[in-house]
């Protein structure tokens, strides 16, 4: 991957910070909107944009289950989090417009304005002890590969 310019590094850092802020809100009794709002606050305070057409989701027996976990919203709104819920929290942010384009292959997504974008994700269980990250090895592997500092 090589070195990245300072603004791209800042985008990466804000993406990780937004993920952490969202995870911190995955507490019993909170609502999906608390997660969404936490992510949005971090991203927009840094001057970046939240992709609104792609969201996190519930994790269970099927791919992309309810509840949807947007990266924007109002605190205190949406489904209440209860013990045992498992969700994917997925901040997707851009350095430009929040609009994205899905290519004909049905998989590749780019920003409409060509700006840089980042996507961070963890699967998180809501537990009595607080949020439990179920995908920690992914982050460790990326750090060890030197992709994150």
GIHU-V807517 format. One record per residue. N is the residue number from 0. SS is DSSP state (a for helix, b for strand, c for the rest). PSI is psi in radians with two decimals (NA if undefined). D_FIRST is the distance of its C-alpha to the first C-alpha in whole Angstrom. Layout:
# GIHU-V807517
N & SS & PSI & D_FIRST
N & SS & PSI & D_FIRST
This chain:
# GIHU-V807517
0 & c & -0.64 & 0
1 & c & -3.03 & 4
2 & c & 2.64 & 7
3 & c & 2.69 & 8
4 & c & 2.81 & 12
5 & a & -0.64 & 15
6 & a & -0.66 & 16
7 & a & -0.69 & 12
8 & a & -0.69 & 12
9 & a & -0.70 & 16
10 & a & -0.78 & 16
11 & a & -0.79 & 14
12 & a & -0.74 & 16
13 & a & -0.65 & 19
14 & a & -0.78 & 18
15 & a & -0.71 & 18
16 & a & -0.72 & 21
17 & a & -0.72 & 23
18 & a & -0.81 & 22
19 & a & -0.70 & 24
20 & a & -0.71 & 27
21 & a & -0.79 & 27
22 & a & -0.71 & 27
23 & a & -0.45 & 30
24 & c & -0.06 & 32
25 & c & 1.16 & 32
26 & c & 2.53 & 36
27 & c & 2.30 & 39
28 & c & -0.40 & 41
29 & c & 3.06 & 38
30 & b & 2.81 & 37
31 & a & -0.68 & 34
32 & a & -0.47 & 35
33 & a & -0.70 & 34
34 & a & -0.88 & 31
35 & a & -0.82 & 30
36 & a & -0.70 & 32
37 & a & -0.77 & 30
38 & a & -0.87 & 26
39 & a & -0.74 & 28
40 & a & -0.81 & 29
41 & a & -0.82 & 26
42 & a & -0.89 & 24
43 & a & -0.52 & 27
44 & a & -0.48 & 28
45 & c & -0.05 & 24
46 & c & 0.24 & 25
47 & c & 3.07 & 22
48 & b & 2.57 & 24
49 & b & 2.26 & 24
50 & c & 2.12 & 24
51 & c & -0.29 & 27
52 & c & -0.08 & 27
53 & c & 2.38 & 25
54 & c & 2.86 & 26
55 & b & -3.05 & 26
56 & b & 2.95 & 29
57 & b & 2.69 & 31
58 & c & 2.18 & 31
59 & c & -2.22 & 34
60 & c & -0.36 & 35
61 & c & 2.75 & 33
62 & c & 2.23 & 30
63 & c & 1.10 & 30
64 & b & 2.92 & 33
65 & b & 2.68 & 35
66 & b & 2.65 & 35
67 & b & 2.50 & 32
68 & b & 1.51 & 30
69 & c & 2.86 & 29
70 & c & 0.38 & 27
71 & c & 2.68 & 30
72 & c & -3.07 & 33
73 & c & 2.41 & 36
74 & c & 2.66 & 37
75 & c & 0.11 & 40
76 & c & 2.79 & 39
77 & c & -3.12 & 39
78 & c & 2.52 & 39
79 & b & 2.45 & 40
80 & c & 2.33 & 38
81 & c & 2.78 & 40
82 & c & 2.34 & 39
83 & c & -0.25 & 38
84 & c & 2.51 & 36
85 & b & 2.20 & 32
86 & b & 2.67 & 30
87 & b & 2.09 & 26
88 & b & 2.13 & 25
89 & c & 1.30 & 22
90 & c & 2.22 & 21
91 & b & 1.99 & 20
92 & b & 2.74 & 20
93 & b & 2.79 & 19
94 & c & -0.07 & 19
95 & c & -2.25 & 22
96 & c & 2.64 & 24
97 & c & -0.07 & 24
98 & c & 2.39 & 25
99 & b & 2.84 & 23
100 & b & 2.28 & 24
101 & b & 2.10 & 24
102 & c & 2.88 & 23
103 & c & -0.36 & 26
104 & c & -0.12 & 24
105 & c & 0.13 & 25
106 & c & -0.81 & 22
107 & c & 2.21 & 19
108 & b & 2.32 & 19
109 & b & 2.84 & 18
110 & b & 2.52 & 20
111 & c & -0.54 & 23
112 & c & 0.08 & 22
113 & c & 0.16 & 19
114 & c & 2.81 & 18
115 & c & 2.63 & 15
116 & b & 2.67 & 15
117 & b & 2.71 & 14
118 & b & 2.08 & 16
119 & c & 2.58 & 17
120 & c & 2.44 & 20
121 & b & 2.56 & 22
122 & b & 2.25 & 25
123 & b & 2.33 & 28
124 & b & 2.41 & 32
125 & b & 2.04 & 34
126 & b & 2.89 & 37
127 & c & -0.44 & 40
128 & c & 0.01 & 37
129 & b & -3.06 & 35
130 & b & 2.40 & 32
131 & b & 2.01 & 30
132 & b & 2.11 & 27
133 & c & -0.12 & 27
134 & c & 0.73 & 23
135 & a & -0.52 & 22
136 & a & -0.53 & 20
137 & a & -0.86 & 17
138 & a & -0.70 & 17
139 & a & -0.76 & 17
140 & a & -0.72 & 15
141 & a & -0.77 & 12
142 & a & -0.80 & 13
143 & a & -0.50 & 14
144 & c & -0.08 & 10
145 & c & 0.26 & 9
146 & c & -0.38 & 8
147 & c & 2.57 & 11
148 & c & NA & 13
